[in-house]
Amino acid sequence: MKKLSLTSKTLIALLLGTAFGIILSNMPTNWFTQTLLLNGLLKLFGTGFLNAIKLIVVPLVFVSIVYATASLDDLKKIGRIGSRTFIFYTLTTALAIILALFIGGILQPGSGVDLALLQANEVTVSTTSTQVNFIDTLLNMIPTNIFSAFTEGNILGVIFFAILLGLSITMVGEKAKPLLTLFEAANEVFLKLVQIIMKFAPYGVFALLATTFANFGLSALMPLIKYVLTVLLGLALQLFVVYMGMLFFIGKLRPSVFLKKFMPIFNICLSTASSSAALPMSLEHSEKSFGVSRKISAFTLPLGATINMDGTAIMQGISVMFIAQIYGIQLGFSDYIMVILSAVLASIGTAGVPGVGMIMLTMVLASVNLPIEGIALIMGVDRIIDMFRTAINVAGDNVCTLLIAKGEKELDENIYNN
């Protein structure tokens, strides 16, 4: 085991954790399985590992973006990178939701499903919808108190303040050099902290996956297997067709290299189901494995973890089709346009934490007057789907970072191809 890489150890832990969780789900409920294992050892290692990652996310994002913005001493370059990044994330999210609606319309995941069987297993869900409000989303980016933004985990607010601070350092020039040096050192320290925490990744991944499958098991999948497979197909097409196609045709980079080097990040995405939790490893691998300049990755990756939710958009699109088909509701062309617009807007305001995509789904359903109670039909399998859609979200962030870096000549292709 000592000779194995961290990636191999994490992958083994992922497989063993899944198998162990399925075994636990079929064991009788008693003190040993519930108190000692699920609420004891597995909770300690799993939640402890997740908390350690969350601990460094906000300060890491802040330091990285300040350093990245201040290092790009050309203000025009900062504006160009920012606008290209935002356009990329918005377009790929729109493509993702269109792809989801197309697949949902062809495969009809809700047709022929026994509604009575689903309702027998459904859970309670709040019917309070979240209204689409673009102005509130923009205002959320401007915190009234930066310390509140840090404590509340308002990543959009932290990013906004970090960009302003980085721009100010750039504009001040020579007098602000000591401050830039300070942020450069802090950035190195936080990346080293990421490496320390990631040494415990195999244990955390094992515990998190075991807990997930112990709580839900495979039995929850059976009535919704067609829905789950449709979502997974949509996610696979987004990764292999959209992302890898852009990487090959636009970036002139080999997709096979990306997929191999993305595997460690993929493992973390599956276990944590959180874009924010995967961010520290993405930042580390972007420079060391992909060859992206830290000036680019420190800007695009934190922004992507906040506003780029292509995997979530695919889940929402297929869920809309599934719920409409279950209840026998026909959607018109204007409804599809509304779903696309609301899903794109939802992805911008969605936090990169587990399960939040399901909450934002209420907003999308409300936009086309579909019954919000339908969410309860798919809640049982959402945690499993959440793992895979998070991986697609993060893959999109990394592909965008590579393409932006290639366009700005900030990509070392020797490192990428090595």
C-alpha positions as CSV (number, residue, x, y, z in Angstrom):
1,M,0.0,0.0,0.0
2,K,2.9,2.4,0.7
3,K,4.0,2.1,-3.0
4,L,0.5,3.1,-4.3
5,S,-0.1,6.8,-5.3
6,L,-2.7,8.8,-3.4
7,T,-5.0,8.6,-6.5
8,S,-4.9,4.7,-6.4
9,K,-5.5,4.7,-2.6
10,T,-8.4,7.0,-3.0
11,L,-9.9,5.0,-5.8
12,I,-9.6,1.7,-3.8
13,A,-11.2,3.5,-0.8
14,L,-14.1,4.6,-3.0
15,L,-14.8,1.1,-4.2
16,L,-14.4,-0.5,-0.7
17,G,-16.6,2.2,0.8
18,T,-19.3,1.6,-1.7
19,A,-19.3,-2.1,-1.1
20,F,-19.1,-1.7,2.7
21,G,-22.1,0.7,2.6
22,I,-24.2,-1.7,0.6
23,I,-23.4,-4.5,3.0
24,L,-24.4,-2.2,6.0
25,S,-27.7,-1.3,4.3
26,N,-28.6,-5.0,4.4
27,M,-27.6,-5.6,8.0
28,P,-30.1,-5.4,10.9
29,T,-30.3,-2.1,12.7
30,N,-28.6,-2.4,16.1
31,W,-26.0,-0.7,18.3
32,F,-23.1,-2.0,16.3
33,T,-24.2,-0.8,12.9
34,Q,-25.9,2.5,14.0
35,T,-24.0,3.8,17.1
36,L,-20.6,2.4,16.6
37,L,-20.2,2.4,12.8
38,L,-22.6,4.9,11.1
39,N,-22.9,7.5,13.9
40,G,-19.5,6.7,15.3
41,L,-16.4,5.8,13.3
42,L,-17.7,6.5,9.8
43,K,-19.2,9.8,10.9
44,L,-15.9,10.8,12.6
45,F,-13.7,10.1,9.6
46,G,-16.2,11.2,6.9
47,T,-17.5,14.4,8.4
48,G,-14.1,15.2,9.9
49,F,-12.4,15.0,6.5
50,L,-15.2,17.1,4.9
51,N,-15.0,19.7,7.6
52,A,-11.2,20.0,7.2
53,I,-11.7,20.7,3.5
54,K,-14.5,23.2,4.1
55,L,-12.2,24.9,6.7
56,I,-9.8,26.0,4.1
57,V,-12.1,26.7,1.1
58,V,-13.1,30.3,1.9
59,P,-9.6,31.6,2.9
60,L,-8.0,29.7,0.0
61,V,-10.5,31.2,-2.5
62,F,-9.8,34.7,-1.1
63,V,-6.0,34.4,-1.1
64,S,-5.9,32.7,-4.5
65,I,-8.1,35.3,-6.3
66,V,-6.4,38.3,-4.7
67,Y,-3.0,36.9,-5.7
68,A,-4.1,36.0,-9.2
69,T,-5.8,39.3,-9.9
70,A,-2.9,41.3,-8.5
71,S,-0.4,39.2,-10.5
72,L,-2.1,40.1,-13.8
73,D,-0.8,43.6,-13.9
74,D,-2.6,44.3,-17.2
75,L,-6.1,45.5,-16.4
76,K,-7.3,44.7,-19.9
77,K,-6.1,41.2,-19.5
78,I,-8.0,40.8,-16.2
79,G,-11.2,42.0,-18.0
80,R,-10.6,39.7,-20.9
81,I,-10.1,36.6,-18.8
82,G,-13.1,37.5,-16.6
83,S,-15.5,38.0,-19.5
84,R,-14.3,34.9,-21.3
85,T,-14.7,32.8,-18.2
86,F,-18.2,34.1,-17.5
87,I,-19.3,33.5,-21.1
88,F,-17.9,30.0,-21.2
89,Y,-19.6,29.0,-18.0
90,T,-23.0,30.5,-19.1
91,L,-22.9,28.9,-22.6
92,T,-21.9,25.4,-21.3
93,T,-24.7,25.6,-18.7
94,A,-27.2,26.5,-21.4
95,L,-25.9,23.7,-23.6
96,A,-26.2,21.3,-20.6
97,I,-29.9,22.1,-20.0
98,I,-30.8,21.9,-23.7
99,L,-29.0,18.5,-23.8
100,A,-31.0,17.4,-20.8
101,L,-34.3,18.4,-22.2
102,F,-33.5,16.7,-25.5
103,I,-32.5,13.4,-23.8
104,G,-35.5,13.6,-21.5
105,G,-37.9,14.1,-24.4
106,I,-36.4,11.1,-26.3
107,L,-36.0,8.6,-23.5
108,Q,-39.1,9.5,-21.6
109,P,-37.8,8.5,-18.1
110,G,-41.2,9.2,-16.5
111,S,-43.3,7.1,-18.9
112,G,-44.4,3.8,-17.6
113,V,-43.3,4.4,-14.0
114,D,-45.6,3.3,-11.2
115,L,-46.5,6.5,-9.5
116,A,-48.1,4.6,-6.6
117,L,-44.9,2.8,-5.9
118,L,-42.9,6.0,-5.8
119,Q,-45.4,7.8,-3.6
120,A,-45.2,4.9,-1.1
121,N,-41.5,5.6,-0.7
122,E,-41.5,9.4,-1.1
123,V,-40.2,11.8,1.6
124,T,-41.6,15.1,2.7
125,V,-40.5,18.1,0.8
126,S,-41.2,21.8,1.3
127,T,-43.5,23.3,-1.3
128,T,-42.2,26.8,-0.8
129,S,-40.7,27.8,-4.1
130,T,-37.7,30.0,-4.6
131,Q,-38.5,32.9,-7.1
132,V,-36.1,33.8,-9.9
133,N,-34.7,37.2,-9.0
134,F,-31.7,38.3,-11.0
135,I,-31.3,41.5,-9.0
136,D,-31.0,39.7,-5.7
137,T,-28.4,37.3,-7.2
138,L,-26.3,40.3,-8.3
139,L,-26.8,42.1,-4.9
140,N,-25.6,38.9,-3.1
141,M,-22.3,39.4,-4.8
142,I,-21.8,42.7,-2.9
143,P,-21.6,41.9,0.8
144,T,-22.3,44.7,3.3
145,N,-19.8,43.1,5.7
146,I,-16.8,41.2,4.4
147,F,-16.4,39.4,7.7
148,S,-20.0,38.2,7.5
149,A,-19.3,36.9,4.0
150,F,-16.4,34.9,5.4
151,T,-18.3,33.4,8.3
152,E,-21.5,32.7,6.2
153,G,-19.5,31.1,3.4
154,N,-20.8,33.7,0.8
155,I,-18.3,32.7,-1.9
156,L,-19.7,35.1,-4.4
157,G,-19.2,38.0,-2.0
158,V,-15.7,36.8,-1.1
159,I,-14.8,36.6,-4.8
160,F,-16.1,40.1,-5.4
161,F,-14.1,41.6,-2.6
162,A,-11.0,39.6,-3.5
163,I,-11.1,40.9,-7.1
164,L,-11.5,44.5,-6.0
165,L,-8.6,44.1,-3.6
166,G,-6.4,42.5,-6.3
167,L,-7.3,45.3,-8.7
168,S,-6.4,47.9,-6.1
169,I,-3.0,46.2,-5.5
170,T,-2.4,46.3,-9.3
171,M,-3.4,50.0,-9.6
172,V,-1.3,51.1,-6.6
173,G,1.8,49.5,-8.2
174,E,5.2,49.5,-6.5
175,K,4.0,50.7,-3.1
176,A,1.7,47.6,-2.9
177,K,4.5,45.1,-3.7
178,P,5.0,44.0,-0.1
179,L,1.2,43.2,0.1
180,L,1.4,41.2,-3.1
181,T,4.4,39.3,-1.7
182,L,2.4,38.5,1.4
183,F,-0.5,37.1,-0.6
184,E,1.9,35.1,-2.7
185,A,3.4,33.5,0.5
186,A,-0.1,32.9,1.9
187,N,-1.1,31.2,-1.3
188,E,1.8,28.8,-1.0
189,V,1.0,28.1,2.6
190,F,-2.7,27.2,1.8
191,L,-1.7,25.0,-1.1
192,K,0.7,23.1,1.3
193,L,-2.2,22.8,3.8
194,V,-4.3,21.3,1.0
195,Q,-1.6,18.6,0.5
196,I,-1.6,17.8,4.2
197,I,-5.3,17.4,4.4
198,M,-5.4,15.3,1.2
199,K,-3.2,12.7,2.7
200,F,-6.2,11.6,4.7
201,A,-8.5,11.5,1.6
202,P,-8.7,7.7,1.4
203,Y,-10.1,7.4,4.9
204,G,-12.5,10.2,4.4
205,V,-13.6,8.9,1.0
206,F,-14.2,5.4,2.4
207,A,-16.3,6.8,5.3
208,L,-18.4,9.2,3.2
209,L,-19.2,6.6,0.5
210,A,-20.0,3.9,3.1
211,T,-22.4,6.2,4.9
212,T,-24.1,7.3,1.7
213,F,-24.8,3.7,0.5
214,A,-25.6,2.5,4.0
215,N,-28.4,5.1,4.3
216,F,-29.9,4.7,0.9
217,G,-28.7,1.3,-0.4
218,L,-29.5,0.0,-3.8
219,S,-33.2,-0.6,-3.0
220,A,-33.9,3.1,-3.5
221,L,-32.6,2.9,-7.0
222,M,-34.9,0.2,-8.3
223,P,-38.2,2.2,-8.9
224,L,-36.2,5.1,-10.4
225,I,-33.6,3.2,-12.3
226,K,-34.7,4.7,-15.7
227,Y,-34.5,8.2,-14.3
228,V,-31.1,7.6,-12.8
229,L,-29.7,6.1,-16.0
230,T,-31.1,9.0,-18.0
231,V,-29.4,11.5,-15.8
232,L,-26.1,9.6,-15.9
233,L,-26.3,9.4,-19.7
234,G,-26.8,13.2,-19.9
235,L,-23.8,13.7,-17.6
236,A,-21.7,11.3,-19.7
237,L,-22.6,13.1,-22.9
238,Q,-21.7,16.5,-21.3
239,L,-18.3,15.2,-20.3
240,F,-17.3,13.1,-23.3
241,V,-19.0,15.0,-26.1
242,V,-19.2,18.7,-25.0
243,Y,-16.2,19.1,-22.7
244,M,-13.8,16.7,-24.5
245,G,-14.9,18.0,-27.9
246,M,-14.1,21.6,-26.8
247,L,-10.8,20.4,-25.4
248,F,-9.8,18.7,-28.6
249,F,-11.2,21.0,-31.3
250,I,-10.7,24.4,-29.5
251,G,-7.8,23.7,-27.2
252,K,-6.0,21.2,-29.4
253,L,-5.3,19.1,-26.3
254,R,-5.6,15.4,-25.9
255,P,-8.8,14.4,-23.9
256,S,-7.3,11.1,-22.8
257,V,-4.6,13.0,-20.8
258,F,-7.3,15.2,-19.1
259,L,-9.4,12.2,-18.1
260,K,-6.5,10.4,-16.6
261,K,-5.2,13.4,-14.6
262,F,-8.7,14.4,-13.6
263,M,-9.3,11.1,-11.8
264,P,-8.0,12.2,-8.3
265,I,-10.4,15.2,-8.4
266,F,-13.2,12.9,-9.7
267,N,-12.8,10.6,-6.6
268,I,-13.1,13.6,-4.3
269,C,-16.2,14.8,-6.1
270,L,-17.9,11.4,-5.7
271,S,-17.2,11.2,-2.0
272,T,-18.0,14.8,-1.0
273,A,-20.6,15.7,-3.6
274,S,-19.4,19.3,-3.2
275,S,-17.8,21.6,-5.8
276,S,-16.4,23.7,-3.1
277,A,-14.9,20.7,-1.3
278,A,-13.2,19.6,-4.5
279,L,-11.8,23.1,-5.2
280,P,-8.5,22.8,-3.1
281,M,-7.5,19.7,-5.0
282,S,-8.5,21.3,-8.4
283,L,-6.2,24.3,-7.6
284,E,-3.3,22.0,-6.7
285,H,-3.7,19.7,-9.8
286,S,-4.3,22.6,-12.2
287,E,-0.8,23.8,-11.8
288,K,1.1,20.6,-11.1
289,S,-0.7,18.2,-13.4
290,F,-2.3,20.3,-16.1
291,G,0.4,22.9,-16.4
292,V,-1.9,25.9,-16.0
293,S,-0.4,29.1,-14.6
294,R,-1.6,29.9,-11.1
295,K,-2.6,33.4,-12.4
296,I,-5.3,31.8,-14.4
297,S,-6.4,28.8,-12.3
298,A,-6.7,30.9,-9.1
299,F,-9.2,33.1,-10.9
300,T,-11.2,30.7,-13.0
301,L,-11.6,27.7,-10.7
302,P,-13.0,29.5,-7.6
303,L,-15.4,31.4,-9.9
304,G,-16.5,28.1,-11.6
305,A,-17.1,26.4,-8.2
306,T,-19.6,29.1,-7.5
307,I,-21.4,29.9,-10.8
308,N,-20.7,26.9,-13.1
309,M,-23.2,24.0,-12.4
310,D,-23.6,22.2,-15.7
311,G,-24.1,18.8,-14.0
312,T,-26.8,20.3,-11.8
313,A,-28.5,21.9,-14.8
314,I,-28.6,18.4,-16.5
315,M,-30.2,16.9,-13.4
316,Q,-32.8,19.8,-13.3
317,G,-33.7,19.5,-17.0
318,I,-34.2,15.7,-16.8
319,S,-36.1,16.1,-13.5
320,V,-38.4,18.6,-15.1
321,M,-39.2,16.2,-18.0
322,F,-39.5,13.2,-15.5
323,I,-42.0,15.1,-13.2
324,A,-44.0,16.4,-16.2
325,Q,-44.3,12.9,-17.7
326,I,-45.2,11.3,-14.3
327,Y,-48.1,13.8,-13.9
328,G,-49.1,13.7,-17.6
329,I,-48.4,17.4,-18.1
330,Q,-47.4,18.6,-21.6
331,L,-44.7,21.3,-21.8
332,G,-44.7,23.8,-24.7
333,F,-41.9,25.6,-26.4
334,S,-42.2,28.6,-24.2
335,D,-41.9,26.3,-21.1
336,Y,-38.7,24.9,-22.4
337,I,-37.3,28.4,-22.9
338,M,-38.3,29.3,-19.4
339,V,-36.6,26.1,-18.0
340,I,-33.4,27.0,-19.8
341,L,-33.4,30.6,-18.5
342,S,-34.3,29.7,-15.0
343,A,-31.7,26.8,-14.8
344,V,-28.9,29.0,-16.1
345,L,-29.8,31.7,-13.5
346,A,-30.1,29.1,-10.8
347,S,-26.6,27.8,-11.5
348,I,-25.2,31.3,-11.0
349,G,-26.7,31.6,-7.5
350,T,-26.2,28.0,-6.4
351,A,-23.7,27.3,-3.7
352,G,-21.2,24.5,-4.3
353,V,-22.4,22.3,-1.4
354,P,-24.1,18.9,-1.3
355,G,-27.8,18.7,-2.1
356,V,-28.4,22.4,-3.0
357,G,-29.2,21.5,-6.6
358,M,-32.4,19.9,-5.4
359,I,-33.4,23.0,-3.5
360,M,-32.8,25.1,-6.7
361,L,-34.9,22.6,-8.6
362,T,-38.0,24.1,-6.9
363,M,-37.3,27.4,-8.6
364,V,-37.1,25.7,-12.0
365,L,-40.3,23.7,-11.4
366,A,-42.2,26.8,-10.3
367,S,-41.1,28.7,-13.4
368,V,-43.2,26.3,-15.6
369,N,-46.0,25.6,-13.0
370,L,-45.0,22.0,-12.4
371,P,-46.0,20.5,-9.0
372,I,-43.1,21.1,-6.6
373,E,-44.3,18.0,-4.6
374,G,-42.8,15.9,-7.5
375,I,-39.4,16.5,-6.0
376,A,-40.3,14.1,-3.3
377,L,-40.4,11.3,-5.9
378,I,-36.7,11.6,-6.7
379,M,-35.3,12.7,-3.3
380,G,-34.4,9.1,-2.4
381,V,-31.7,8.8,-5.2
382,D,-30.6,12.4,-5.3
383,R,-27.5,11.9,-3.0
384,I,-26.2,9.2,-5.4
385,I,-26.8,11.4,-8.5
386,D,-25.4,14.4,-6.7
387,M,-22.0,12.7,-6.6
388,F,-21.8,12.3,-10.3
389,R,-23.2,15.7,-11.2
390,T,-20.7,17.4,-8.9
391,A,-17.9,15.6,-10.9
392,I,-19.3,17.1,-14.1
393,N,-19.5,20.6,-12.5
394,V,-15.9,20.4,-11.5
395,A,-14.8,18.9,-14.9
396,G,-16.3,21.9,-16.6
397,D,-14.4,24.2,-14.3
398,N,-11.1,22.5,-15.2
399,V,-11.8,22.4,-19.0
400,C,-12.6,26.1,-18.9
401,T,-9.4,26.8,-17.1
402,L,-7.4,24.9,-19.6
403,L,-9.0,26.7,-22.6
404,I,-8.5,30.1,-21.0
405,A,-4.9,29.3,-20.1
406,K,-4.2,28.1,-23.7
407,G,-5.7,31.2,-25.2
408,E,-3.7,33.5,-22.9
409,K,-0.5,31.4,-23.5
410,E,-0.4,30.6,-19.8
411,L,-0.4,26.8,-20.3
412,D,2.7,24.6,-20.2
413,E,1.8,21.8,-22.6
414,N,4.9,19.8,-21.6
415,I,3.5,19.4,-18.1
416,Y,0.0,18.7,-19.5
417,N,1.3,15.9,-21.9
418,N,3.8,14.4,-19.4
